[in-house]
Amino acid sequence: MDMSMPWLAFVIQIPVFAIVGWLFVRGRPARWTGPVLLGTLVLTFAATIWAFHGADRTWGLMWPQVLAAVLGYGVFLAGVGLGWLLPWLVARSQR
């Protein structure tokens, strides 16, 4: 299998990431959005590659792509969700 395939799993996720990232940026403090989105993208890329290479290929040739995409979406949404809570948690801890 070609080594560029994890890239394919990541590239097909980009439109959803762009929309969710745009919704995340709206109304968020500017100092949080950049680091949260960058960190989330790095973690998502790492999870996508890990899932692609760790997938059980006995389930079929498409399974690595499916697992990589699903795990990538999950990691991205979890990162954005935590980033959405981050300003509230910091403000609450400073009281």
KAWO-V52026 format. One record per pair of residues at least 4 apart in sequence whose ideal C-beta (glycine too) atoms are under 8 Angstrom apart, sorted by sequence separation. I is the first residue (numbers start at 1). J is the second residue. D is the distance in whole Angstrom. If there is no record, write none. Layout:
((I	J	D) (I	J	D))
This chain:
((1	5	6) (4	8	7) (5	9	7) (6	10	6) (7	11	6) (8	12	7) (9	13	7) (10	14	7) (13	17	6) (14	18	6) (15	19	7) (16	20	6) (17	21	6) (18	22	6) (19	23	7) (20	24	6) (21	25	6) (22	26	7) (24	28	6) (28	32	6) (29	33	7) (30	34	8) (31	35	8) (32	36	5) (33	37	6) (34	38	6) (35	39	6) (36	40	6) (37	41	6) (38	42	7) (39	43	6) (40	44	6) (41	45	6) (42	46	6) (43	47	6) (44	48	6) (45	49	7) (46	50	6) (47	51	6) (48	52	6) (49	53	6) (50	54	6) (51	55	6) (55	59	7) (57	61	7) (59	63	4) (62	66	6) (63	67	6) (64	68	6) (65	69	6) (66	70	6) (67	71	6) (68	72	6) (69	73	6) (70	74	6) (71	75	6) (72	76	6) (73	77	6) (74	78	6) (75	79	6) (76	80	6) (77	81	6) (78	82	6) (79	83	6) (80	84	6) (81	85	7) (82	86	6) (85	89	6) (86	90	6) (87	91	6) (88	92	6) (89	93	6) (90	94	6) (91	95	7) (28	33	5) (57	63	7) (56	63	7) (57	64	7) (25	33	5) (55	63	5) (24	33	7) (55	64	4) (53	64	8) (24	36	8) (25	37	8) (52	64	5) (55	67	5) (24	37	7) (51	64	8) (52	65	7) (54	67	8) (55	68	7) (52	67	7) (21	37	5) (51	67	5) (52	68	4) (51	68	4) (49	68	8) (51	70	8) (48	68	5) (51	71	4) (48	69	7) (50	71	8) (51	72	7) (48	71	7) (17	41	7) (47	71	5) (48	72	4) (47	72	6) (17	44	8) (45	72	8) (47	74	8) (48	75	8) (44	72	5) (47	75	4) (13	44	7) (44	75	5) (43	75	6) (44	76	5) (10	44	8) (10	45	6) (13	48	8) (40	75	8) (41	76	8) (44	79	7) (40	76	6) (43	79	6) (10	48	5) (9	48	5) (10	49	8) (40	79	3) (39	79	7) (40	80	6) (6	48	6) (9	51	8) (6	49	5) (9	52	6) (36	79	7) (37	80	8) (40	83	7) (36	80	7) (6	52	4) (36	82	8) (37	83	7) (5	52	6) (6	53	7) (36	83	3) (33	83	8) (36	86	7) (32	83	6) (32	86	6) (9	64	8) (28	83	8) (32	87	6) (9	65	5) (13	69	6) (20	76	7) (24	80	5) (28	84	7) (8	65	7) (12	69	6) (16	73	7) (20	77	7) (10	68	8) (29	87	5) (5	64	7) (9	68	4) (13	72	5) (17	76	6) (21	80	7) (24	83	7) (28	87	7) (1	61	8) (5	65	7) (9	69	5) (13	73	6) (16	76	8) (20	80	6) (24	84	7) (6	68	6) (10	72	7) (1	64	8) (9	72	7) (13	76	7))
